Amino acid sequence: MDSEELTPSSSSGVSTSGLTTVLDLAQCEEELVGKIKVTHRLPEMVTHGAQRIRTIVLEI
């Protein structure tokens, strides 16, 4: 993959290249703080594991 193919969007935290979409969860997390209402309690193992995840790659 050439670096010119990768075009990050500074406003949304989303980068695209061909059929791959990369979401920067660290940036999205800051925007969502205070907007999420907790309706149930998740097991600690799930919540601690989710905190380590920072990037999701979606193949479209």
C-alpha positions as CSV (number, residue, x, y, z in Angstrom):
1,M,0.0,0.0,0.0
2,D,1.4,3.4,-1.0
3,S,1.2,6.1,1.7
4,E,-0.6,8.3,-0.8
5,E,-3.5,5.9,-0.8
6,L,-4.1,6.4,3.0
7,T,-6.1,9.6,3.5
8,P,-6.9,10.4,7.2
9,S,-9.7,12.6,8.0
10,S,-8.7,15.0,10.8
11,S,-12.3,15.9,11.7
12,S,-13.7,12.4,12.1
13,G,-10.7,10.3,13.1
14,V,-11.5,7.9,10.2
15,S,-8.9,6.9,7.6
16,T,-9.7,5.0,4.4
17,S,-7.5,3.1,1.9
18,G,-9.1,1.0,-0.8
19,L,-11.7,-1.3,0.9
20,T,-10.2,-0.9,4.5
21,T,-11.6,1.6,7.0
22,V,-9.7,2.3,10.2
23,L,-11.5,3.9,13.2
24,D,-9.4,5.7,15.8
25,L,-11.3,4.8,19.0
26,A,-9.1,6.9,21.2
27,Q,-10.3,10.1,19.4
28,C,-13.9,8.9,19.2
29,E,-13.8,8.1,23.0
30,E,-13.1,11.7,23.9
31,E,-16.2,12.9,21.8
32,L,-18.5,10.3,23.5
33,V,-17.6,11.0,27.2
34,G,-20.7,12.2,29.0
35,K,-23.0,11.2,26.1
36,I,-23.4,7.5,27.0
37,K,-26.0,6.5,29.5
38,V,-25.2,3.2,31.2
39,T,-28.2,0.9,31.4
40,H,-26.6,-2.2,32.7
41,R,-23.4,-3.4,34.3
42,L,-20.9,-5.4,32.2
43,P,-18.5,-8.0,33.7
44,E,-15.1,-6.5,34.7
45,M,-13.3,-8.8,32.3
46,V,-15.2,-7.3,29.3
47,T,-14.8,-3.7,30.4
48,H,-11.0,-4.1,31.1
49,G,-10.5,-5.8,27.8
50,A,-12.4,-3.1,25.9
51,Q,-10.1,-0.4,27.4
52,R,-7.1,-2.0,25.7
53,I,-8.7,-1.8,22.2
54,R,-7.8,1.5,20.5
55,T,-8.3,0.7,16.8
56,I,-10.8,-1.3,14.7
57,V,-10.1,-2.3,11.1
58,L,-13.2,-3.0,9.0
59,E,-12.9,-4.8,5.7
60,I,-15.7,-3.7,3.5
